Amino acid sequence: MKPSAIPQNWSDRLADLELQGLRRSLRILESAQGPYVTVSGRSLMNLSSNDYLGLAAHPHLIRAVKQAVECWGWGAGGSRLVSGTMGIHADLEARLASFKGTEAALVCSTGYQANLAAIRSLAGRGDVIFLDKLNHASIIDAAFARGHAGFESPAVRVFPHRDYSRLAQLLERTRSVGRRIIVTDSVFSMEGDFSDLSAIVELKKRHDALLIVDEAHATGIWGERGRGLAEAMGIAADVDVTVGTLSKALGGLGGFITASRAIIDWLVNTARPFIYTTALPPAACAAAMAALDIIDREPDRRLRLVELAAWFRDEVTGRLGLDIAGSCSQIVPVVVGPADRAVELSRNLEEAGFLVPAIRPPTVPRGKSRLRISLCSEHRRTDLVRLIEVLGRIWRSE
Ligand SMILES: Cc1ncc(COP(=O)(O)O)c(C=O)c1O
């Protein structure tokens, strides 16, 4: 396309998005996050949040934040390598390393930055990164980002979603290059399905590759102690690097990486998304530690969610006969197809009292727009029964 063919006018570009059913806008909540929220004066059941355990406004977290602000103030004042590392950052890192059973941990400002930091610093010239096609955008962005001056980008190979025989083939063909690095989500954010970590670990061992697993949607929920899917599958010790976030089941803000001491020290020295940004506010660290307390003390919360999600998936597939994209988790997508139909369904659900986002391209492939229902341990089953009834009625009447 010639440069002159690209509309220069932002309003025209927005109008074009609108025509395709792809324009997005910001929705303003008038209440705290939680399983039920207020929008435009109405109480809605919130099925749009990653606050899977209902911790975002939990009194234990609020108390911890207040105490941290009293003790440490609000701002971190600088980047972690300058003067931004406070005792509470070190405490949180020690706690995360012990939670994940690794030598060390590194806290970043967001999960997005944690992926950028880990992938950009561990993969460089001569290396090849292997990606599941449906990995989260932060992984894709990290792998494909163009380097700064003096940095030579790694090669990238993408395998079809969960196609591990294709991954095996790709690994075979790249035997002669530098380091091979496999990166996968554990629970996929828009499908809610699981990667087969056992199969990946086998390939990683056979090909002497490094394995990075993003446990953003699994931390706090899956595994006997809520450590993540790697714990649930019994292969946690074979994961070289785990990326996680403090912003989903932990209900707050921030990202983290757990790995060996040598890898974490390497990241401290080289990871630009860690180095060139202000440290996380101390109160966010306090909130994360309070969330970890609850995850340790109240296993019932995650067990309730896992059980509720299994029942809900059965109802949506069995009773309504809808396509949930292979979900086996608390993220239950309902695949709709065209973007405008997904938006219409989402609007109708909102009118009926349910906040369910329509997820459209580029977040999901064209023709695979969907409703993304994310469940919380604190949702009432009676309300979910009503959601299923309403969804079935709206679906049939469209
Ligand atoms: C799989 C995955 N990784 C990383 C992130 C980024 O986490 P954060 O929201 O903390 O930046 C997300 C966020 O949606 C995610 O789904």
The ligand as a MOL file (V3000), in Angstrom:
LIG
                    3D

  0  0  0     0  0            999 V3000
M  V30 BEGIN CTAB
M  V30 COUNTS 16 16 0 0 0
M  V30 BEGIN ATOM
M  V30 1 C -1.0020 -14.5360 29.7800 0
M  V30 2 C -0.7640 -13.1200 30.2190 0
M  V30 3 N 0.4880 -12.7240 30.4690 0
M  V30 4 C 0.7660 -11.4710 30.8760 0
M  V30 5 C -0.2370 -10.5350 31.0320 0
M  V30 6 C 0.1040 -9.1400 31.4540 0
M  V30 7 O -0.1290 -8.9850 32.8160 0
M  V30 8 P -0.3840 -7.5400 33.4430 0
M  V30 9 O -1.8250 -7.2430 33.2750 0
M  V30 10 O 0.0490 -7.6800 34.8530 0
M  V30 11 O 0.4650 -6.5830 32.6810 0
M  V30 12 C -1.5490 -10.8950 30.7760 0
M  V30 13 C -2.6250 -9.8930 30.9500 0
M  V30 14 O -3.7190 -9.9940 30.5150 0
M  V30 15 C -1.8280 -12.2190 30.3520 0
M  V30 16 O -3.0820 -12.5970 30.0590 0
M  V30 END ATOM
M  V30 BEGIN BOND
M  V30 1 1 1 2
M  V30 2 1 2 3
M  V30 3 2 2 15
M  V30 4 2 3 4
M  V30 5 1 4 5
M  V30 6 1 5 6
M  V30 7 2 5 12
M  V30 8 1 6 7
M  V30 9 1 7 8
M  V30 10 2 8 9
M  V30 11 1 8 10
M  V30 12 1 8 11
M  V30 13 1 12 13
M  V30 14 1 12 15
M  V30 15 2 13 14
M  V30 16 1 15 16
M  V30 END BOND
M  V30 END CTAB
M  END
